């Protein structure tokens, strides 16, 4: 039995081509926030659940899972599909949150795992309490320089437009400078990619799990110079 750690909202390619933004982009902030608030749980034994916004083939059930790959698939019903085709920007956050909440609860009920339903509803309610947006302080990406002149703290901002990230550089006089390290809007799950940080002399550097440098903020000459794979 695997712990649930990934949710995917997907649509057929034809429908995706007819829209400016795919469903996965539109629901990005909801997915990120819901997974942040959901505790470590087992729903049906799958680590990933794909919710498909496409017409269900007649020869397939609405819900099925692959025990070998630990992936479950769930087709939304026809009424949900109709609403998704005409959802407005103002309505999308609650719509996608409700779909996620109802689908996961239904899956849990189908497999007799009713104990996890309260956790699912609780995570959804936390997203609503935050009005579908939040700023995460990334404790694992906060570090002081060796000479104690600077401290860097990384924040990720998530809202209906996507997500972005910035670093607060605090000097030894308590002066704070905000440094953007991404474009204003991205659809990258930054907290799942940027995993490590360190100071190299007067540069604050962030990396992925393999040690590849993703962001560097150079303070060596008193002027801030930013290099980031997420910023043009």
Residue pairs with C-beta under 8 A, 6 or more apart in sequence:
1 42
1 45
2 42
2 45
2 46
2 47
2 70
3 40
3 41
3 42
3 47
4 38
4 41
4 42
4 43
4 46
4 47
4 48
4 49
5 35
5 47
5 48
6 35
6 47
6 48
6 49
7 31
7 34
7 35
7 48
7 49
7 50
7 51
7 100
7 104
8 24
8 48
8 49
8 50
8 51
9 23
9 24
9 27
9 31
9 50
9 51
9 53
9 96
9 99
9 100
10 23
10 24
10 50
10 51
10 52
10 53
10 54
11 22
11 23
11 52
11 53
11 54
11 84
12 53
12 54
12 55
15 53
15 54
15 85
16 22
16 23
23 53
23 84
23 96
24 31
24 187
25 162
25 187
26 87
26 92
26 96
27 92
27 96
27 100
28 162
28 163
28 187
29 93
29 132
29 133
29 158
29 159
29 160
29 161
29 162
29 163
30 93
30 96
30 97
30 100
30 127
30 132
31 96
31 100
32 158
32 163
32 189
32 191
33 126
33 127
33 130
33 132
33 133
33 134
33 158
34 97
34 100
34 123
34 124
34 127
36 134
36 136
37 122
37 123
37 126
37 127
38 119
38 120
38 123
39 119
39 123
41 116
41 119
42 113
42 116
43 49
43 72
43 104
43 107
43 108
43 111
43 113
43 116
43 120
44 65
44 72
44 107
44 108
44 110
44 111
44 113
45 65
45 67
45 70
45 111
46 65
46 66
46 70
46 71
46 72
47 70
47 71
48 70
48 71
48 72
49 71
49 72
49 73
49 74
49 103
49 104
49 107
50 71
50 72
50 73
50 74
51 74
51 76
51 99
51 100
51 103
52 73
52 74
52 75
52 76
53 76
53 80
53 81
53 84
54 75
54 81
55 75
55 78
55 81
56 62
56 75
60 75
62 74
62 75
62 77
63 72
63 73
63 74
63 75
63 106
63 107
63 110
64 72
64 73
65 71
65 72
65 73
66 72
72 107
74 103
74 106
74 107
76 84
76 99
76 103
80 99
83 95
84 95
87 95
89 160
92 160
93 132
93 160
94 128
94 132
97 124
97 127
97 128
97 132
98 124
100 124
101 120
101 121
101 124
104 120
105 117
105 120
105 121
108 114
108 116
108 117
108 120
109 117
132 159
132 160
133 157
133 158
133 159
133 160
134 157
134 158
135 155
135 156
135 157
135 158
136 155
136 156
136 157
136 158
136 191
137 153
137 154
137 155
138 153
138 154
138 155
138 156
138 191
138 194
140 195
140 196
140 197
141 152
141 153
141 154
141 194
141 197
141 206
142 151
142 152
142 153
142 154
142 197
143 151
143 152
143 197
143 198
143 199
143 204
144 150
144 151
144 152
144 199
145 151
145 152
145 199
145 202
145 204
146 199
148 172
149 171
149 172
149 202
150 169
150 170
150 171
150 172
150 199
150 202
150 204
150 219
151 169
151 170
152 167
152 168
152 169
152 170
152 197
152 199
152 204
152 217
153 167
153 168
153 170
154 165
154 166
154 167
154 181
154 194
154 197
154 206
155 165
155 166
155 167
155 168
156 163
156 164
156 165
156 190
156 191
157 163
157 164
157 165
157 166
161 184
161 185
162 185
162 186
162 187
163 182
163 185
163 186
163 187
163 188
163 189
163 190
164 180
164 182
164 183
164 184
164 185
164 186
165 180
165 181
165 182
165 190
165 194
165 230
166 178
166 179
166 180
166 181
166 182
167 178
167 179
167 181
167 204
167 215
167 217
168 176
168 177
168 178
168 179
169 176
169 177
169 179
169 204
169 217
169 219
169 224
170 176
171 177
177 224
179 217
179 224
179 226
180 226
180 231
181 206
181 215
181 217
181 226
181 228
181 230
181 231
182 188
182 190
182 228
182 230
182 231
183 230
183 231
183 232
186 230
188 230
190 230
193 208
193 214
194 206
194 207
194 208
194 214
194 215
195 207
195 208
195 209
196 206
196 207
196 208
196 209
196 211
197 204
197 205
197 206
197 207
198 204
198 205
198 207
199 205
201 220
202 218
202 219
202 220
203 216
203 217
203 218
203 219
203 220
204 216
204 217
204 219
205 213
205 215
205 216
205 217
206 213
206 214
206 215
206 216
207 213
207 214
208 214
214 228
214 229
214 230
215 226
215 227
215 228
215 229
215 230
216 226
216 227
216 228
217 224
217 225
217 226
218 224
218 225
218 226
218 227
